Amino acid sequence: MKGEFLTAINMLSNEKGVSPDIVVEALESALVSAYKRNFSDANMNVVARIDPDTGEPRVLAERTVVLDPTDANEISVERARRIEPEAKVGDTVWEDVTPRSFGRIAAQTAKQHIVQKLREAERKRVYDEFSERVGEIIHGVVQRIEQRTVVLELGKTEAIMPPSEQVPTERYFSGQRLRVYLVEVHETHKGPQLLVSRAHKMMIKRLFEQEIPEIFNGTVEIKAIAREPGARSKVAVHAHQEGIDPVGSCVGLRGVRIQNIVNELGGEKIDVIPWDPDPATFVASALSPAQVQRVDVDEQEKTATVVVPERQLSLAIGREGQNARLAARLTGWRIDIKSDAALARAELEAWAAGGTLGATSEADASGPSQGAGSPPEPDAAAPAEEHPVEAAVDATSERE
């Protein structure tokens, strides 16, 4: 009997993925429920024990020793001393109240209770296991796709990846093996629900940690990440040890390290840039691969005005503003990009407007000395005003 009992316990334990102690605890709880339903008052304090040697169930009821018992929770001194020879009035003893044929009755009435207890234990095991892995990359297999939501199999549990957490350029199919980022685990009436993602920006960080030893051991730190899933990402890195090139460490020899990450993300482009505590330098680096001439920062408004060569303007902005948008997310600054030619034209127009205003004021001041409606007489100063404008254009041409 002992061998058969232990074998059954171990088989059930392996099937449900819980420890044998939890299975035995569930059985004992089910026996108590069956006993109270069929033989006992619900107010009695009853426990069940399963003999590990024989597998036989025993039910014990708590009794208080009194001189004259009046209810089921009390026991006489004489009966109590059959259980505990030194029992006295006021003590508590546990009396064996196991009915005959209790095993057959318990098996019939406690099956559902056992199943429920084991299901709860299994759900708790899954929740405890995966709640400790939130923020990590886990492996799963696509089981099915329901209304654009991908359901993945993770061992004995499932995880969902809604459309908002999917990469727009990727296509998923049943049986596909995926690496996903575990976003959260929360309890539901159906058990723990796992939410995973391939579009989360932290997946970039976890992939860098797996592929780049310097980031894993902390020599190189990822300071910021900006991502548009499936299209492009920017990663700012900083070395805590002198002599280490943070960008080179991430890219690897002939780009082999970064290429592994790009392949995992289905060809998503990744820009690795050096982080800098100086906002102007950081913003200029964030706009890579565009070349920046200068950056003017406004600390109060947290705005950066960036001047780039005319030929680099479209590269700095990027397709549909992607490069500038990612740079702004990466740095946390509002970025205003201008070409050097446009800036020079704006300065020239401002100077010209100021010069015209000055000439108008002088004309108003000399107006009374001329006849009403007569045109202004040419003077020697008029031609002289054209030379500064020509000089400004020339200077602008030189800057361009």
MOTA-V404987 format. One record per backbone hydrogen bond with DSSP energy under -1.0 kcal/mol. NH is the residue of the N-H (numbers start at 0). CO is the residue of the C=O. Records with the same first field share a line. If there is no record, write none. Layout:
NH: CO / CO
//
This chain:
4: 0
5: 1
6: 2
7: 3
8: 4
9: 5
10: 6
11: 7
12: 8
13: 9
14: 10
15: 11
16: 12
17: 12
22: 18
23: 19
24: 20
25: 21
26: 22
27: 23
28: 24
29: 25
30: 26
31: 27
32: 28
33: 29
34: 30
35: 31
36: 32
37: 33
38: 34
39: 34
43: 40
46: 59
48: 57
50: 55
54: 50
57: 48
59: 46
60: 94
61: 44
62: 92
63: 72
64: 90
65: 74
73: 70
74: 63
79: 75
80: 76
83: 79
86: 83
89: 64
90: 87
92: 62
94: 60
96: 58
101: 98
104: 100
105: 101
106: 102
107: 103
108: 104
109: 105
113: 109
114: 110
115: 111
116: 112
117: 113
118: 114
119: 115
120: 116
121: 117
122: 118
123: 119
124: 120
125: 121
126: 122
127: 123
128: 124
129: 125
130: 126
132: 129
134: 181
135: 132
137: 179
139: 177
140: 152
141: 175
142: 150
143: 150
145: 148
148: 145
149: 160
150: 143
151: 158
152: 140
153: 156
156: 153
158: 151
159: 193
160: 149
164: 161
165: 162
169: 166
174: 141
175: 172
177: 139
179: 137
180: 196
181: 135
182: 194
183: 194
185: 192
190: 187
192: 185
194: 183
195: 159
196: 180
197: 164
198: 164
202: 199
205: 201
206: 202
207: 203
208: 204
209: 205
210: 206
211: 207
215: 211
216: 212
218: 213
219: 213
220: 237
222: 235
223: 235
225: 233
227: 231
230: 227
231: 227
232: 268
233: 225
234: 270
235: 223
236: 272
237: 220
239: 218
243: 240
248: 244
249: 245
250: 246
251: 247
254: 251
255: 252
257: 250
258: 254
259: 255
260: 256
261: 257
262: 258
263: 259
264: 260
265: 262
266: 261
268: 230
270: 232
272: 234
274: 236
281: 277
282: 278
283: 279
284: 280
285: 281
286: 282
287: 284
289: 286
292: 306
293: 306
295: 304
297: 302
301: 297
302: 297
303: 333
304: 295
305: 335
306: 293
307: 337
311: 308
312: 309
315: 311
316: 312
317: 313
320: 317
321: 318
323: 316
324: 320
325: 321
326: 322
327: 323
328: 324
329: 325
330: 326
331: 327
333: 301
335: 303
337: 305
339: 307
342: 338
343: 339
344: 340
345: 341
346: 342
347: 343
348: 344
349: 345
350: 346
351: 347
352: 348
353: 349
354: 350
355: 351
356: 352
357: 353
358: 354
359: 355
360: 356
361: 357
362: 358
363: 359
364: 360
365: 361
369: 366
373: 370
384: 381
385: 382
389: 385
390: 386
391: 387
392: 388
393: 389
394: 390
395: 391
396: 392
397: 393
398: 394
399: 395
//
